[in-house]
Each structure stands twice: as C-alpha cells, then as structure tokens.
Amino acid sequence: MKPGARNLITDVPGLKVGNAQDDRVKSGTTVVLADQPAVASVEVMGGAPGSRETDLLAPDKTVQGVDALVLSGGSAFGLDAASGVADALRAAGRGFAVGDVRVPIVPSAILFDMLNGGDKDWGSNPYRALGAAALETVGEDFALGTVGAGTGATTAELKGGLGSASLVLDSGHTVGALVAVNAFGSANVPGHPHFWAAPFEVGEEFGGLGPCPEAVPLTLPKNRTLEALNAKANTTIAIVATDAVLTKPQAQRMASVAHDGMARSLVPSHTPLDGDLVFSLAIGARPLEDPASDLMLLGHAGAVCLARAISRGVHAATPMAGDTLPTWTQEWA
C-alpha cells in the first residue's frame, strides 16, 4: 500500500472537499461533496456525540446514498452548517427525489470549540453561511491544520486541526480519511514531540520523528485547560472513504473498524468526554473481488489512514491570536 497522489481523501475519485472558517470566532466548517450520491454509514464510539441525520445511515433505513457530509465546529450551533449546504445543493438540483421535490441528504457531525479563545458573541448563528461558503470552495486540493472544522480544535497539550491521508491498496482500491481533531486525549506522547501514530507514518508526513524512545507511563495526559473537563468540550469527527462498491452494512463495518485509527493515534480515545464519530463513504466505482478479504483490508486501510490523518492535522496546525494552546510547531519545531 502507498499513499495516493495527493495523500488526501480526494484521492478517492468523485470526492471534493471545501473549507470555510471565521478566524474571529475561531471556528469553521468542512464539506465533503460526492459527485453522485454515495453509500454511507456511521459509527459513534464517544460518549458525547453531536450529529444530524445519522439515523438514516443505519443499514435498515430506506435512503441508500448521501450527497455530502459536513464536519463543523460550533457544538450544537454548528449543526446548522448542513442547512447551508443542503440549501445550495437543492438550488443546484441535487437531492433525494420525492415526487417533484429534491431533498439533499447531508448528514453532519460537530465538535465543541466554544472555549478556545474565539469571540463567540456572534449574535446570529454563523454556521449556515459557513456551510454554504465551504461548499463553494470544494475541490480536490485543500489545506490541512487550522482550517475548516479544524480551525478551533484542540487536544490535551496542543492545538488540533484538520487532517487527511490516503492509501492505494494492492487490489487497486483507494481509501482516504478526513478528520477534525478536537480530542480530550493527546496525539503526541505527553511531554514529547513524537506522535502515537508514528509506526504508521509514511515518509515524514508528520515530522518523521519515529516512535518515542522513552518508556510511556500509564497515566492520562494532563490537559492544559480546565475547559477540557467539560463533558461536551471534546470530539474527534472523521470520514473514511473508498472507491469500492459497498453495501450499507459493509460501509458500517468499515466505519466501525476505522475507529481503530483513533485508538492508535489519540490517548486516551473514545472517552465519556468525547463524541468520537466516523462516517464512511463508498463511491461504488470498483467492485470487490473477494468480499471477505477486501473488506478486511479496506477497514485496516481506513484505520491506518485515520491514524495518520489525525497526526497530520495536529502537526499542520498554525497559531492564531488569542490561542489557549500552542501548536506542535511552536512547542517542538
């Protein structure tokens, strides 16, 4: 396996990503747009999730495809970002057909970035506009770090961020991950620049430091902000995608296995203080030759991509005025 040409989720053909953020608010939104409706599912393992339209992604529900997925900051206010995306998609003629009406299917998930030093006294909710703005910017290339849904994200010791990574399997299938890292835990070994996901790093995509040479104590990382103890102050939200032909049950299995990538790159992960969630998308361009074996490898690749994407997002974060935490570069470069 090796990364795709961009080492981004958009190496999966038929996907585009757009970001929009408000630097004053220190928050933003990320949109993943599929050229055609794609099979999707979701797996939630954190104890404090926030989401919209995830019930319809269950294997027994009628709707089979989604038009877009949205990751956003803003806690519950950020769920309105999907409304801005849905409005624009409907105007463009996209959506699930019900008679002569089109209803865009845009599931979304949010993270809590309300106590990160940004000005949250916004008057009217800005996230519908941010969702629409993010959709306008969609393309195959996009920035990582302090952009989109990762703009105001944090981890235990450092700023979080938006990350992405991809792999092309020997079968020819492509897998990619996109994540907004806002974790209670730490992506780096506490007190060290080394990332927990170092064994999965490709080249020097997040510094090339390798594993931490010192023994790792069996203790929780110390959060630098008391706000992180708020039961809704964290969440890592992600999307794993592939060009494979998958059913909804297979897509759900891929989303479930991809959570292993969080456990490999964030310590601790899936806590009662996080709303950890992974969406899966299957574009349906390349059939499975051996369903059992291929699905296993797709899940493994999704987990590896997600672990790398989490580290890339934290590594790429950039400083902003009023930050409550340093970036990895400020602390360790």
C-alpha positions as CSV (number, residue, x, y, z in Angstrom):
1,M,0.0,0.0,0.0
2,K,1.1,3.6,-0.7
3,P,-0.5,7.0,-0.5
4,G,-2.4,8.4,-3.4
5,A,-1.1,11.3,-5.5
6,R,-2.3,14.0,-3.0
7,N,-2.3,12.0,0.2
8,L,-5.8,13.4,0.8
9,I,-9.3,11.9,0.9
10,T,-9.8,13.4,-2.5
11,D,-7.6,10.7,-4.0
12,V,-10.8,8.7,-3.9
13,P,-12.3,9.6,-7.3
14,G,-15.6,11.6,-7.2
15,L,-14.9,13.4,-3.9
16,K,-14.2,17.1,-3.3
17,V,-13.6,18.9,-0.1
18,G,-14.3,22.6,0.8
19,N,-13.4,24.6,3.9
20,A,-14.7,27.9,5.4
21,Q,-13.8,29.5,8.7
22,D,-14.2,32.6,10.8
23,D,-10.9,33.5,12.4
24,R,-12.5,35.9,14.8
25,V,-14.8,33.2,16.1
26,K,-12.0,30.6,15.8
27,S,-14.3,28.0,14.2
28,G,-15.3,26.7,10.8
29,T,-16.8,24.0,8.7
30,T,-15.7,21.4,6.3
31,V,-17.8,19.8,3.5
32,V,-17.1,16.6,1.6
33,L,-19.1,16.6,-1.6
34,A,-19.7,13.4,-3.7
35,D,-20.2,13.8,-7.5
36,Q,-23.0,11.3,-7.2
37,P,-25.0,10.0,-4.2
38,A,-22.7,7.7,-2.3
39,V,-23.4,4.8,0.1
40,A,-22.7,6.0,3.6
41,S,-22.8,4.8,7.2
42,V,-21.6,5.9,10.6
43,E,-20.2,4.5,13.8
44,V,-20.3,6.5,17.1
45,M,-18.0,5.4,19.9
46,G,-17.6,8.5,22.0
47,G,-19.8,9.3,25.0
48,A,-20.8,12.9,24.0
49,P,-21.7,13.0,20.3
50,G,-23.5,15.7,18.3
51,S,-24.9,14.8,14.9
52,R,-27.6,15.3,12.3
53,E,-29.3,12.7,10.0
54,T,-27.2,9.8,11.3
55,D,-30.2,7.6,11.9
56,L,-30.9,7.3,8.2
57,L,-27.4,5.8,7.7
58,A,-28.4,2.6,9.5
59,P,-28.4,-0.5,7.2
60,D,-32.1,-1.0,7.5
61,K,-33.1,2.6,6.6
62,T,-34.5,3.5,3.1
63,V,-32.2,6.1,1.8
64,Q,-29.1,4.5,0.3
65,G,-27.0,7.5,-0.8
66,V,-25.9,10.8,0.6
67,D,-25.0,13.9,-1.4
68,A,-22.5,15.4,1.1
69,L,-21.1,15.1,4.6
70,V,-20.4,18.0,6.9
71,L,-17.9,18.3,9.8
72,S,-18.2,21.5,11.8
73,G,-17.2,23.4,14.9
74,G,-19.7,25.3,17.0
75,S,-21.2,22.5,19.1
76,A,-24.9,22.2,18.5
77,F,-24.9,25.6,16.7
78,G,-22.6,24.0,14.1
79,L,-25.3,21.5,13.0
80,D,-26.8,24.4,11.1
81,A,-23.9,24.3,8.7
82,A,-25.6,21.3,7.0
83,S,-28.6,23.5,6.3
84,G,-26.5,25.9,4.3
85,V,-25.1,23.0,2.3
86,A,-28.5,21.4,1.8
87,D,-30.0,24.8,0.6
88,A,-27.2,25.2,-2.0
89,L,-27.4,21.6,-3.2
90,R,-31.2,21.8,-3.6
91,A,-30.8,25.0,-5.7
92,A,-28.4,23.0,-7.9
93,G,-30.9,20.3,-8.4
94,R,-29.2,17.7,-6.1
95,G,-31.1,15.5,-3.6
96,F,-33.3,12.5,-2.9
97,A,-36.3,12.6,-5.3
98,V,-39.7,12.7,-3.6
99,G,-42.2,13.4,-6.4
100,D,-41.0,16.6,-8.0
101,V,-39.2,17.7,-4.8
102,R,-35.5,17.2,-4.3
103,V,-34.2,16.7,-0.7
104,P,-30.4,16.8,-0.4
105,I,-29.1,14.2,2.2
106,V,-26.4,15.9,4.2
107,P,-25.5,14.1,7.5
108,S,-23.2,16.1,9.8
109,A,-21.3,15.9,13.0
110,I,-20.0,18.7,15.2
111,L,-17.2,19.3,17.7
112,F,-17.1,21.6,20.8
113,D,-14.8,24.6,20.2
114,M,-16.6,27.2,22.2
115,L,-13.9,27.8,24.8
116,N,-10.9,28.2,22.6
117,G,-10.3,31.9,22.9
118,G,-12.5,33.0,19.9
119,D,-15.3,35.5,20.1
120,K,-18.5,33.5,20.4
121,D,-20.7,36.5,20.9
122,W,-21.8,36.3,17.2
123,G,-25.5,37.5,17.5
124,S,-27.0,35.3,14.8
125,N,-25.7,31.8,14.1
126,P,-22.9,31.9,11.5
127,Y,-22.8,28.3,10.6
128,R,-25.4,28.1,7.9
129,A,-23.4,30.7,6.0
130,L,-20.1,28.9,6.7
131,G,-21.6,25.7,5.3
132,A,-22.6,27.4,2.1
133,A,-19.2,29.1,1.9
134,A,-17.4,25.8,2.3
135,L,-19.4,24.2,-0.4
136,E,-18.4,27.0,-2.8
137,T,-14.8,26.2,-2.3
138,V,-14.9,22.4,-2.9
139,G,-12.0,21.0,-4.9
140,E,-9.5,18.1,-5.0
141,D,-6.8,20.1,-3.2
142,F,-7.2,21.7,0.2
143,A,-5.2,22.8,3.2
144,L,-4.6,21.0,6.5
145,G,-4.3,22.2,10.0
146,T,-6.1,25.4,11.2
147,V,-8.8,25.4,8.5
148,G,-12.4,24.4,8.2
149,A,-13.7,22.3,11.0
150,G,-10.2,22.1,12.5
151,T,-9.9,25.9,12.9
152,G,-10.6,26.0,16.6
153,A,-9.9,22.4,17.5
154,T,-7.6,21.4,20.5
155,T,-6.1,18.3,22.1
156,A,-4.8,17.8,25.6
157,E,-1.5,19.6,25.1
158,L,-1.6,21.2,21.7
159,K,-3.9,22.8,19.1
160,G,-5.8,20.3,17.0
161,G,-6.6,20.7,13.3
162,L,-7.9,19.3,10.1
163,G,-6.1,16.2,8.8
164,S,-6.3,13.9,5.8
165,A,-4.4,10.9,4.4
166,S,-4.9,8.2,1.7
167,L,-3.7,4.8,0.6
168,V,-3.9,2.8,-2.6
169,L,-4.3,-0.9,-1.9
170,D,-2.7,-3.7,-3.9
171,S,-6.2,-4.6,-5.1
172,G,-6.4,-1.1,-6.8
173,H,-8.9,0.2,-4.3
174,T,-8.3,3.7,-2.9
175,V,-9.0,4.6,0.8
176,G,-8.9,8.1,2.3
177,A,-9.6,9.7,5.6
178,L,-10.5,13.2,6.7
179,V,-10.7,14.3,10.4
180,A,-11.2,17.3,12.6
181,V,-9.1,16.5,15.7
182,N,-10.5,18.0,18.9
183,A,-9.7,15.3,21.4
184,F,-9.6,15.1,25.2
185,G,-6.6,12.9,24.8
186,S,-3.2,13.7,23.2
187,A,-2.0,12.9,19.7
188,N,1.6,13.3,20.8
189,V,3.3,11.4,23.7
190,P,2.8,13.7,26.6
191,G,5.9,15.8,27.1
192,H,7.4,14.7,23.8
193,P,7.1,15.7,20.1
194,H,6.6,12.1,19.0
195,F,3.2,11.1,17.7
196,W,1.4,8.0,19.0
197,A,0.8,7.1,15.3
198,A,4.5,7.1,14.4
199,P,4.6,3.4,13.4
200,F,2.1,4.1,10.6
201,E,3.8,7.3,9.3
202,V,4.6,7.4,5.6
203,G,7.8,9.4,4.9
204,E,7.9,12.5,7.0
205,E,4.2,13.4,6.7
206,F,4.1,14.5,10.4
207,G,7.7,15.2,11.2
208,G,9.4,11.8,10.7
209,L,10.5,11.5,14.3
210,G,9.6,7.9,14.8
211,P,8.3,6.3,18.0
212,C,9.1,7.9,21.3
213,P,12.4,6.4,22.6
214,E,11.4,6.7,26.3
215,A,9.0,4.4,28.2
216,V,5.5,5.7,28.2
217,P,3.8,6.0,31.6
218,L,0.4,4.5,32.1
219,T,-1.2,7.8,33.1
220,L,-3.7,10.2,31.4
221,P,-2.2,13.2,29.6
222,K,-2.6,16.4,31.6
223,N,-5.0,18.7,29.9
224,R,-3.7,22.3,29.9
225,T,-7.1,23.8,30.0
226,L,-9.7,23.0,32.6
227,E,-12.4,23.5,29.9
228,A,-11.4,20.1,28.5
229,L,-13.1,18.6,31.5
230,N,-16.4,19.8,30.3
231,A,-18.4,16.8,29.3
232,K,-19.0,18.3,25.8
233,A,-15.7,20.1,25.3
234,N,-14.1,17.5,23.0
235,T,-14.8,15.3,20.0
236,T,-12.8,13.9,17.1
237,I,-15.0,13.6,14.0
238,A,-13.9,11.8,10.8
239,I,-14.8,10.5,7.4
240,V,-13.3,7.4,5.8
241,A,-14.0,6.9,2.1
242,T,-13.3,4.4,-0.7
243,D,-14.0,3.9,-4.3
244,A,-15.1,0.3,-3.6
245,V,-18.6,-0.9,-4.2
246,L,-20.0,-1.5,-0.7
247,T,-23.5,-2.2,0.8
248,K,-24.6,-0.1,3.7
249,P,-23.8,-3.0,6.2
250,Q,-20.3,-3.2,4.7
251,A,-19.9,0.6,4.9
252,Q,-20.9,0.4,8.5
253,R,-18.3,-2.3,9.2
254,M,-15.7,-0.1,7.6
255,A,-16.7,2.9,9.8
256,S,-16.5,0.7,12.9
257,V,-13.1,-0.7,12.1
258,A,-11.7,2.7,11.2
259,H,-12.2,3.8,14.8
260,D,-9.1,1.7,15.5
261,G,-7.2,4.6,13.9
262,M,-8.3,6.9,16.7
263,A,-7.2,4.4,19.3
264,R,-3.8,4.2,17.6
265,S,-3.2,7.9,17.5
266,L,-5.1,9.5,20.4
267,V,-4.5,8.6,24.1
268,P,-7.0,8.2,25.6
269,S,-9.7,7.9,22.9
270,H,-13.4,7.2,22.9
271,T,-13.8,8.7,26.4
272,P,-17.1,9.8,28.0
273,L,-15.9,13.3,27.4
274,D,-15.5,12.8,23.6
275,G,-18.2,12.5,20.9
276,D,-15.9,10.4,18.6
277,L,-17.7,9.6,15.3
278,V,-16.6,8.1,12.0
279,F,-18.7,8.4,8.8
280,S,-17.9,6.1,5.9
281,L,-18.5,6.7,2.2
282,A,-18.4,4.3,-0.7
283,I,-18.3,5.8,-4.1
284,G,-19.1,2.5,-5.8
285,A,-16.6,2.6,-8.7
286,R,-14.5,-0.5,-8.1
287,P,-16.2,-3.9,-7.2
288,L,-14.8,-6.2,-4.5
289,E,-13.1,-9.2,-6.0
290,D,-13.0,-11.2,-2.7
291,P,-15.6,-9.5,-0.4
292,A,-14.4,-11.0,2.9
293,S,-10.7,-10.3,2.3
294,D,-11.2,-7.0,0.5
295,L,-13.5,-5.7,3.2
296,M,-11.0,-6.6,5.9
297,L,-8.2,-4.8,4.1
298,L,-10.4,-1.7,3.4
299,G,-11.2,-1.5,7.1
300,H,-7.5,-1.8,8.0
301,A,-6.5,0.8,5.5
302,G,-9.2,3.1,6.8
303,A,-7.8,2.8,10.3
304,V,-4.3,3.4,9.2
305,C,-5.3,6.5,7.1
306,L,-7.3,7.9,10.0
307,A,-4.4,7.5,12.5
308,R,-2.1,9.3,10.0
309,A,-4.7,12.0,9.3
310,I,-5.1,12.7,13.0
311,S,-1.3,13.3,13.4
312,R,-1.1,15.3,10.2
313,G,-3.9,17.6,11.4
314,V,-2.2,18.3,14.7
315,H,1.3,18.7,13.1
316,A,-0.1,21.2,10.5
317,A,-1.9,23.5,13.0
318,T,-0.8,27.2,12.9
319,P,-1.0,29.8,15.6
320,M,-3.7,32.5,15.8
321,A,-4.1,35.5,18.1
322,G,-5.7,34.5,21.4
323,D,-5.0,30.8,21.3
324,T,-5.3,28.9,24.5
325,L,-2.8,26.2,23.5
326,P,0.4,26.2,21.4
327,T,0.7,24.4,18.1
328,W,3.0,21.4,17.6
329,T,5.4,23.7,15.7
330,Q,5.5,26.3,18.4
331,E,6.2,23.6,21.1
332,W,8.6,21.3,19.3
333,A,9.9,22.6,16.0
